[in-house]
């Protein structure tokens, strides 16, 4: 039985164009990613897999299905690593925002308020949707999907916005450490 499935896959690669082959495997790939990362991110990842597929010399790939699923798994790992970085940035920025409010020492409170003013200035330097996405995420507690719907962009774009804002704010934070 396994031989027949492998034979069918090989015949598919020889008789189809690269795009047709991808389209035949797309639903399986989408279902796999959906189970791993959710609907919004799965759709974005399938598009990224397709872009990487198009960059390859597909004729040299012995098992296109394995190639596509390996690319998808690598994207999941990359996304996970990026989320860890975003979470770290969010925690550091949260600590930064709390400096101005919790300090009992008047000098520390003043320094914290100066830092907070600098941070707000930094957020104003960002493009409007980037700063807006960051504030919706940080202060309103909205998810990436909710922010994406409100801003009319993809969840992946929201993730990039939040990361960009976080990195920009951390650069400002570094000046005070």
RONU-570207 format. One record per residue: x, y, z of N, C-alpha, C in turn. Coordinates in steps of 0.2 Angstrom, whole numbers, plus 5000, padded with zeros to 4 digits. Example, Ala and Ser with C-alpha at 12.3 -4.5 7.8 and 13.67 -1.06 7.14 Angstrom:
! RONU-570207
5066,4972,5039,5062,4978,5039,5066,4984,5039
5064,4989,5035,5068,4995,5036,5064,5000,5039
! end
This chain:
! RONU-570207
5004,4994,5000,5000,5000,5000,5004,5006,5000
5010,5006,5004,5014,5012,5004,5017,5013,4998
5019,5008,4994,5022,5008,4988,5017,5012,4983
5011,5010,4983,5006,5014,4979,5005,5021,4980
5006,5023,4986,5005,5030,4988,5011,5034,4986
5017,5031,4987,5023,5034,4984,5023,5034,4977
5021,5029,4973,5021,5029,4966,5016,5035,4964
5010,5036,4967,5005,5041,4965,5008,5048,4966
5012,5048,4971,5016,5055,4973,5021,5056,4967
5025,5051,4965,5030,5052,4960,5027,5054,4954
5021,5051,4952,5018,5052,4946,5015,5059,4946
5013,5061,4952,5010,5068,4952,5015,5073,4951
5021,5072,4953,5027,5077,4952,5029,5077,4945
5028,5072,4941,5030,5072,4934,5025,5075,4929
5019,5074,4931,5013,5076,4927,5011,5083,4928
5012,5086,4934,5010,5093,4936,5015,5098,4936
5012,5104,4935,5017,5110,4936,5018,5111,4943
5023,5115,4945,5024,5116,4952,5018,5119,4956
5015,5124,4953,5009,5127,4956,5003,5122,4957
5002,5117,4952,4997,5112,4953,4999,5107,4958
5005,5105,4959,5007,5101,4964,5006,5104,4971
5008,5110,4971,5007,5114,4978,4999,5114,4980
4995,5116,4975,4988,5116,4976,4985,5109,4978
4988,5104,4975,4986,5097,4977,4987,5096,4985
4993,5098,4987,4995,5097,4994,4993,5102,4999
4991,5108,4996,4989,5114,5000,4984,5112,5006
4979,5109,5005,4974,5108,5010,4976,5103,5016
4980,5098,5014,4984,5094,5019,4988,5099,5023
4992,5103,5020,4997,5107,5024,4993,5112,5028
4987,5115,5025,4983,5120,5029,4980,5117,5035
4978,5111,5034,4975,5107,5040,4980,5105,5045
4986,5103,5043,4991,5102,5048,4993,5108,5052
4994,5114,5048,4996,5120,5052,4990,5123,5056
4984,5122,5054,4978,5124,5058,4978,5121,5065
4980,5114,5065,4980,5111,5071,4986,5113,5076
4991,5115,5073,4997,5117,5076,4997,5124,5079
4994,5129,5075,4995,5136,5076,4988,5140,5076
4983,5137,5074,4977,5141,5073,4976,5144,5066
4970,5146,5065,4967,5148,5058,4971,5153,5055
4971,5159,5058,4975,5165,5055,4982,5164,5054
4985,5161,5059,4993,5160,5057,4994,5155,5052
4989,5150,5052,4990,5144,5047,4990,5147,5040
4985,5151,5039,4984,5154,5032,4991,5158,5030
4993,5162,5035,4999,5166,5033,5005,5161,5032
5006,5156,5036,5011,5151,5035,5011,5147,5029
5005,5145,5026,5004,5142,5020,5007,5147,5014
5005,5153,5015,5008,5158,5010,5015,5158,5010
5018,5158,5016,5025,5158,5017,5028,5152,5014
5025,5146,5015,5028,5140,5012,5028,5140,5005
5022,5143,5002,5022,5143,4995,5027,5148,4992
5029,5153,4995,5034,5158,4993,5041,5154,4993
5042,5150,4998,5048,5146,4998,5048,5141,4993
5042,5138,4992,5042,5133,4987,5043,5135,4980
5041,5141,4979,5042,5144,4972,5050,5146,4971
5053,5147,4976,5061,5149,4976,5065,5143,4975
5062,5137,4976,5066,5130,4975,5066,5128,4968
5071,5124,4966,5071,5120,4960,5067,5114,4962
5060,5113,4961,5056,5108,4963,5058,5101,4959
5061,5102,4954,5062,5096,4950,5068,5091,4954
5072,5095,4958,5077,5091,4962,5074,5088,4969
5068,5090,4970,5065,5088,4977,5062,5081,4976
5064,5076,4979,5062,5069,4978,5055,5068,4981
5053,5071,4987,5047,5070,4990,5044,5077,4992
5040,5080,4987,5038,5087,4988,5034,5088,4995
5030,5083,4996,5026,5083,5002,5030,5084,5009
5035,5080,5009,5040,5080,5015,5043,5087,5015
5045,5089,5009,5048,5096,5009,5044,5101,5012
5037,5101,5009,5032,5106,5011,5031,5106,5019
5030,5100,5022,5029,5099,5029,5035,5101,5033
5041,5100,5030,5047,5102,5034,5048,5109,5034
5046,5113,5029,5046,5120,5029,5041,5123,5034
5035,5120,5034,5030,5122,5038,5032,5121,5046
5035,5115,5047,5038,5114,5054,5043,5119,5056
5047,5121,5051,5053,5126,5052,5049,5133,5054
5044,5134,5050,5040,5141,5051,5037,5141,5058
5034,5135,5060,5032,5135,5067,5037,5136,5072
5043,5133,5071,5048,5134,5076,5050,5141,5076
5051,5144,5070,5053,5151,5070,5048,5156,5073
5042,5154,5072,5036,5158,5075,5036,5157,5083
5038,5152,5085,5038,5150,5092,5044,5154,5096
5050,5154,5092,5055,5158,5095,5054,5166,5095
5051,5168,5089,5049,5175,5089,5044,5177,5095
5039,5172,5096,5034,5174,5101,5038,5174,5108
5043,5170,5109,5047,5170,5115,5050,5177,5116
5053,5180,5110,5056,5186,5111,5051,5192,5112
5045,5191,5109,5040,5196,5110,5037,5196,5117
5036,5190,5120,5034,5190,5127,5040,5193,5131
5046,5192,5130,5051,5195,5134,5051,5202,5133
5050,5205,5127,5050,5212,5126,5044,5215,5130
5038,5212,5130,5032,5214,5133,5033,5214,5141
5037,5209,5144,5038,5209,5151,5042,5215,5153
5048,5216,5149,5052,5222,5150,5049,5228,5150
5045,5229,5145,5041,5235,5144,5036,5236,5149
5033,5231,5151,5028,5231,5157,5032,5234,5163
5037,5231,5165,5041,5233,5170,5043,5240,5170
5045,5242,5164,5047,5249,5162,5041,5254,5164
5035,5252,5162,5029,5257,5163,5027,5257,5170
5029,5252,5174,5027,5252,5181,5032,5256,5185
5038,5258,5183,5043,5261,5186,5040,5268,5189
5036,5272,5184,5034,5278,5186,5028,5278,5191
5025,5272,5192,5019,5272,5197,5021,5269,5204
5026,5265,5204,5027,5261,5210,5033,5263,5215
5037,5268,5212,5042,5270,5216,5040,5274,5222
5043,5272,5228,5041,5276,5234,5046,5282,5235
5052,5281,5233,5057,5287,5233,5055,5292,5228
5055,5298,5230,5053,5304,5226,5058,5304,5220
5064,5303,5221,5069,5304,5215,5068,5298,5210
5067,5292,5213,5065,5287,5208,5059,5288,5204
5054,5291,5208,5047,5292,5205,5048,5297,5199
5052,5302,5200,5054,5307,5195,5057,5304,5189
5062,5300,5191,5066,5297,5185,5062,5292,5181
5057,5289,5185,5053,5284,5181,5048,5288,5177
5046,5294,5179,5041,5298,5175,5045,5301,5169
5051,5303,5170,5055,5305,5164,5056,5299,5159
5057,5293,5162,5058,5287,5157,5051,5286,5154
5046,5287,5157,5039,5285,5154,5038,5291,5149
5039,5297,5150,5038,5302,5145,5042,5301,5139
5049,5298,5140,5053,5296,5134,5050,5291,5130
5047,5286,5134,5044,5280,5131,5038,5282,5127
5034,5287,5129,5028,5289,5126,5030,5293,5120
5035,5297,5120,5038,5300,5114,5041,5295,5109
5044,5290,5111,5046,5285,5107,5040,5282,5103
5035,5280,5107,5029,5278,5103,5026,5282,5098
5026,5289,5100,5024,5294,5095,5028,5294,5089
5034,5292,5089,5039,5292,5083,5037,5286,5078
5034,5281,5081,5032,5276,5077,5026,5277,5072
5026,5274,5066,5020,5275,5062,5013,5273,5066
5008,5277,5065,5002,5276,5068,5000,5269,5070
4999,5265,5064,4997,5258,5066,5001,5254,5070
5008,5255,5070,5012,5251,5074,5011,5253,5081
5011,5259,5083,5010,5262,5090,5003,5260,5092
4998,5260,5088,4991,5259,5090,4991,5251,5091
4994,5247,5087,4994,5240,5089,4997,5238,5095
5002,5241,5097,5006,5240,5103,5002,5242,5109
4999,5248,5109,4994,5250,5114,4988,5246,5115
4985,5243,5109,4980,5239,5110,4982,5232,5113
4987,5230,5112,4990,5224,5114,4992,5225,5122
4996,5230,5123,4998,5231,5130,4993,5233,5135
4989,5238,5133,4985,5241,5138,4978,5238,5138
4975,5237,5132,4968,5234,5131,4968,5227,5132
4974,5224,5131,4974,5216,5132,4971,5212,5126
4971,5216,5121,4968,5212,5115,4973,5207,5112
4970,5202,5109,4974,5197,5105,4976,5199,5099
4981,5196,5096,4984,5198,5089,4978,5198,5084
4974,5192,5085,4968,5192,5080,4963,5197,5081
4962,5199,5087,4957,5205,5088,4960,5211,5085
4966,5213,5086,4969,5219,5084,4969,5219,5076
4971,5213,5073,4971,5212,5066,4964,5214,5063
4959,5211,5066,4952,5213,5063,4951,5220,5064
4953,5223,5069,4951,5230,5070,4955,5235,5065
4962,5233,5064,4966,5237,5060,4965,5235,5053
4962,5229,5051,4961,5227,5044,4968,5224,5041
4972,5221,5045,4978,5218,5043,4978,5211,5046
4983,5207,5044,4984,5200,5046,4987,5200,5053
4986,5194,5056,4989,5193,5063,4996,5193,5063
4999,5191,5057,5007,5191,5057,5009,5198,5056
5005,5203,5053,5007,5210,5053,5007,5213,5060
5001,5211,5063,5001,5214,5070,5007,5211,5074
5009,5205,5074,5014,5203,5077,5021,5207,5076
5022,5208,5069,5027,5212,5067,5027,5219,5070
5021,5222,5070,5020,5229,5073,5022,5229,5080
5020,5224,5084,5021,5224,5091,5028,5223,5092
5031,5219,5089,5038,5217,5089,5042,5224,5088
5041,5227,5082,5044,5233,5080,5043,5238,5086
5037,5239,5088,5036,5244,5094,5040,5242,5100
5040,5236,5102,5044,5234,5108,5051,5235,5107
5054,5233,5101,5061,5234,5100,5063,5242,5100
5059,5246,5098,5060,5253,5098,5059,5256,5105
5055,5253,5109,5054,5256,5116,5060,5253,5120
5062,5247,5118,5068,5244,5122,5074,5248,5121
5075,5251,5115,5081,5255,5113,5080,5261,5118
5074,5264,5119,5074,5270,5123,5075,5268,5130
5073,5262,5132,5074,5259,5139,5081,5259,5140
5085,5256,5135,5092,5255,5136,5096,5262,5138
5093,5267,5136,5097,5274,5138,5096,5275,5145
5092,5272,5149,5091,5273,5156,5094,5268,5160
5097,5263,5157,5100,5258,5161,5107,5258,5162
! end
